[in-house]
Every structure is written in structure tokens, then in C-alpha cells.
Amino acid sequence: MAELKLPEWAMREENYKPSGDRDFFISRSLLRLMGVLLHIRRQAKNVMNYKGLAAGRLLFVFIVVLLTVGTRMGAFLLLVLTGELVLLCFMPGSTILRILRNALLAMLFSALVLLPALFLGSAPAIVLIPLKTFLTVMCLSILNESLPWHVLTASLRVFHVPQIFIQILDITLKYIVLLGEISLEMLYALKLRSVGRNPMKKQAFSGVLGVTFLKSREMSEEMYRAMICRCFTGDYPVFSGKRWQVQDALLLVSASVLVLVYSYIEGAFL
């Protein structure tokens, strides 16, 4: 049997050294996308020790935010701040840090926007409006960290919010996660296959966006056909076996007391 000899070019040793290149745009996109997906998944598991309806808590937060925005007295803002700080004491340290960071960033942005008012003779607004921003963002962040998204959207049915609006919210949140996972996998594949210098980074990233868009269109058509096959008529019921409990009554009483204190501080009884 004749011995098989390899050609000379196949036996020649090659030392391929690809030129250095930065793939910071891929790494940054991966980190941002992973951060968004992690936040949504973590928020879906946020359940505090609360046995009442989520609608009661949502109504209480709405009243607190409405009174905080409408007040003109610093005493009421300090009262709201005290209550929110007490609630923060019952949360984990990482959650407290996340809530305070978001609230402080919102307050700083509001102060920067209102900075020209200092030279126009509206100095009190520079203190009052950023403080209101801080309190409202903190209140909404506490609600966001204590209840998952699907519970919040389901509680909107208690206030007779249109069903189509709740359905759009639910579908949007679900498809953000699904399309985010698809984009994450494509970014991983792009990073692993990026060898050598690539001067057309924008075209590579636009390809990821284009495939994600086409995939979203395909998924929307599949969902539409599934709705037709299941005889979807537009009704979006939310089944819940819970009823109003003692905790909800306490929240309503607290909201009533807060309204009375607000009226007294604002001088409604004078």
C-alpha cells in the first residue's frame, strides 16, 4: 500500500497573529442587555410578606404621590420622607442601596434642570421640586421592589382599567425578555466569532438589530394566529382568589389619615 504524502504547503508551519482590535461595543452591549434582563427577572420574584391585595397598595402609593406632588409645605414632605425611611428599614441592604441610588439620581437631574431658576428669583423651587422628585421616585421604587410586574398589572383590573391596556403591558414585558434573550445569544455569537480587526462594527451590530426585528415580527404573527385559533374575543380576565383583607383596610385608613394631615398642613380647615 503506497504511503500517502501530504503536500508541502500543508506541512508548512504558520504563525497567524491577528491584529489587535477593541470589541468594547460588544461587551458594553452585552452588559447593558444582561442588566436589563436581570432587573426584569429579579423584579418578577419580588414578593414581600404582605397578604392583602396588590390593588390596596397601588391605591395607597397613588394617593401618596398625588399628595406629595400637590403640597406646598415642607412639613408634609418631611412626614412622607419619615414614612418612606421607616419602610426602607425592613428591606435588604442591596434593595435599599438600589432605591436610594435611583431616587438620588432623579433628584440630581431635577436640580440640574431647575438650576436656571436660581437666577430668575425662584429659589424655593430649586429645593422643593427636587425633594418632591426624590420622594415620588423612592415611593414608586419601593412599590416596584415589593411586587412583581404581573401582580401590578393584574391589580389594575380592580380599578376598571381597559383590558386591552393591561394585555399590552403584559405582552410587552414578556416579549422584552424573549427578544432580549435572542439578542443576547446573537451578541455572544458575534463576540466569539470576532477574530482580527473589524473596521465595520456598526454593520455587525445593525445585523443583530435587524435579525431581532425580523424575529419580533415573526413572533407577533405567530401570536396573532394563536389568538385566532383559540377564539380570542378581546376579554383579558384576571383570576384571583384573594379578597380585601385587614391589611388593605389598614392601608386605606392610613391613606385617609394622610389626607387629613395634608388638609390640616395646607390650611384647608382654617
C-alpha positions in Angstrom: 0.0 0.0 0.0 1.5 3.3 -1.1 2.2 5.8 1.6 0.2 9.0 1.4 2.3 12.1 1.4 1.0 15.5 2.3 1.8 18.4 0.0 4.4 20.8 1.1 2.0 23.7 1.7 0.0 21.6 4.2 3.1 20.7 6.2 4.4 24.3 6.3 4.1 25.8 9.9 2.0 29.0 10.1 2.1 31.6 12.9 -1.1 33.6 12.5 -1.3 36.5 14.8 -4.5 38.5 14.3 -4.1 42.2 14.7 -5.4 43.7 18.0 -8.9 45.2 18.0 -11.3 46.5 20.5 -14.7 44.9 20.9 -15.8 47.3 23.7 -19.1 48.0 21.9 -20.0 44.3 22.0 -19.0 43.9 25.7 -20.9 47.0 26.7 -24.0 45.9 24.8 -23.8 42.5 26.5 -23.5 44.1 29.9 -26.4 46.5 29.3 -28.7 43.9 27.9 -27.8 41.4 30.7 -28.5 44.2 33.2 -32.0 44.8 31.8 -32.9 41.1 31.7 -31.5 40.6 35.3 -33.6 43.5 36.6 -36.8 42.2 35.0 -36.2 38.7 36.2 -35.3 39.9 39.7 -38.4 42.2 39.8 -40.6 39.2 38.8 -39.6 37.5 42.1 -40.1 40.4 44.4 -42.7 39.3 46.9 -42.8 40.8 50.4 -44.6 39.4 53.4 -48.0 41.0 52.5 -51.2 39.1 52.5 -53.5 41.7 51.2 -54.4 42.7 47.6 -51.9 44.5 45.5 -54.6 47.0 44.5 -54.7 48.4 48.0 -51.0 49.1 48.0 -51.2 50.5 44.5 -54.0 52.9 45.6 -52.1 53.9 48.6 -49.0 54.7 46.6 -51.1 56.7 44.1 -52.6 58.8 47.0 -49.1 59.4 48.5 -47.6 60.5 45.1 -50.6 62.8 44.4 -50.4 64.5 47.8 -46.6 64.8 47.6 -46.8 66.5 44.2 -49.6 68.8 45.3 -48.2 70.0 48.6 -46.5 73.4 49.1 -45.3 72.8 52.7 -42.0 71.3 53.7 -43.6 69.8 56.8 -45.7 67.3 54.8 -42.7 66.3 52.7 -40.8 65.6 55.9 -43.6 63.4 57.1 -43.7 61.4 53.8 -39.9 61.1 54.0 -40.1 59.7 57.5 -42.6 57.1 56.5 -40.6 56.0 53.5 -37.4 55.7 55.5 -39.2 53.5 58.0 -40.3 51.2 55.2 -36.7 51.1 53.9 -35.6 49.7 57.3 -37.5 46.5 56.6 -35.7 45.8 53.3 -32.4 44.2 52.5 -29.3 46.3 52.2 -28.9 45.8 48.4 -32.5 46.8 47.8 -32.1 50.0 50.0 -29.0 50.9 48.0 -30.7 50.4 44.7 -33.8 52.5 45.7 -31.7 55.4 47.2 -29.4 55.4 44.1 -32.4 55.8 41.7 -34.0 58.4 43.9 -30.8 60.5 44.3 -30.1 60.4 40.6 -33.6 61.6 39.8 -33.3 64.4 42.4 -29.9 65.4 41.0 -31.3 65.6 37.4 -34.2 67.6 38.6 -32.0 70.0 40.4 -29.8 70.5 37.3 -32.8 71.2 35.2 -34.1 73.8 37.7 -30.7 75.4 38.2 -31.5 78.4 35.9 -34.5 79.3 38.2 -32.0 80.3 40.8 -31.1 83.4 38.7 -34.8 84.2 38.0 -35.9 84.7 41.6 -37.4 81.2 42.1 -35.0 79.9 44.7 -37.6 77.9 46.7 -38.5 75.8 43.7 -34.9 74.5 43.5 -35.3 72.9 46.9 -39.0 71.9 46.8 -39.2 70.3 43.4 -36.1 68.1 43.7 -37.3 66.9 47.1 -40.7 66.0 45.7 -38.9 64.1 42.9 -36.8 62.3 45.4 -39.9 61.2 47.4 -42.0 60.2 44.5 -39.2 58.1 42.9 -38.5 56.5 46.2 -42.2 55.7 46.8 -42.5 54.1 43.3 -39.3 52.2 43.7 -40.5 50.7 47.0 -43.6 49.6 45.2 -41.6 48.2 42.3 -39.3 46.3 44.7 -42.1 44.8 46.7 -44.5 43.5 44.0 -43.7 41.7 40.7 -44.9 43.1 37.4 -47.6 40.6 36.7 -49.2 41.3 40.1 -49.2 45.1 39.4 -50.8 44.7 36.0 -53.4 42.3 37.4 -54.3 44.8 40.2 -55.2 47.3 37.5 -58.4 45.3 36.8 -59.7 46.4 40.2 -59.7 50.0 39.1 -61.5 49.1 35.8 -58.6 49.8 33.6 -59.3 48.7 30.0 -58.4 45.1 29.3 -56.5 45.9 26.1 -54.2 48.2 28.1 -53.3 45.5 30.6 -52.8 43.0 27.8 -50.4 45.3 26.0 -48.4 45.8 29.2 -48.1 42.1 29.9 -47.2 41.2 26.3 -44.7 44.0 26.1 -42.9 42.8 29.3 -42.8 39.2 28.2 -41.5 40.0 24.7 -38.8 42.3 26.1 -37.4 39.3 27.9 -37.8 36.9 24.9 -36.3 39.3 22.4 -33.6 40.3 24.9 -32.5 36.7 25.2 -32.4 36.3 21.4 -30.3 39.4 21.1 -28.0 38.2 24.0 -27.3 34.9 22.2 -26.5 36.7 18.9 -24.2 39.1 20.7 -22.4 36.2 22.3 -22.0 34.6 18.9 -20.7 37.8 17.4 -18.2 38.2 20.2 -16.9 34.6 19.8 -16.6 34.9 16.0 -14.9 38.3 16.1 -11.3 37.4 15.1 -8.9 40.0 14.0 -9.6 43.6 13.1 -13.2 44.5 12.1 -13.5 48.1 10.8 -17.3 47.7 10.2 -18.5 47.3 13.7 -21.7 49.3 13.1 -22.7 47.0 10.3 -22.2 43.9 12.5 -24.4 45.5 15.3 -27.0 46.6 12.8 -27.3 43.0 11.7 -28.1 42.0 15.2 -30.8 44.6 15.4 -32.2 43.6 12.0 -32.5 39.9 13.0 -34.1 40.9 16.3 -36.7 43.0 14.4 -37.5 40.1 12.0 -37.8 37.7 14.9 -40.2 40.0 16.7 -42.3 40.3 13.6 -42.4 36.5 13.2 -43.3 36.1 16.9 -46.1 38.7 16.6 -47.6 36.9 13.6 -47.4 33.6 15.5 -49.2 35.1 18.5 -51.9 36.6 16.3 -52.6 33.2 14.7 -52.6 31.5 18.1 -55.2 34.1 19.3 -57.4 33.3 16.2 -57.1 29.5 16.8 -58.1 30.0 20.4 -61.1 32.2 19.5 -59.8 35.3 21.4 -62.5 37.9 21.7 -60.7 40.7 23.4 -61.5 39.6 27.0 -58.5 39.6 29.3 -59.7 38.3 32.6 -57.5 38.1 35.7 -58.4 35.3 38.1 -57.6 36.0 41.7 -59.0 34.2 44.7 -58.0 37.0 47.2 -60.4 39.4 48.7 -60.0 42.6 50.6 -58.3 41.9 54.0 -57.3 43.6 57.2 -54.0 44.8 55.6 -55.9 46.6 52.9 -58.2 48.2 55.4 -55.2 49.5 57.4 -53.7 51.0 54.2 -57.0 52.8 53.4 -57.1 54.1 57.0 -53.5 55.3 56.7 -54.3 57.0 53.4 -57.3 58.7 55.0 -55.2 60.0 57.9 -52.6 61.2 55.4 -55.2 63.1 53.5 -56.4 64.7 56.8 -52.9 65.7 57.8 -52.3 67.1 54.3 -55.5 69.2 54.6 -54.5 70.5 58.0 -51.0 71.4 57.0 -52.2 73.1 53.8 -54.7 75.1 55.8 -57.9 73.6 54.5 -59.5 73.7 57.9 -58.8 77.3 58.6 
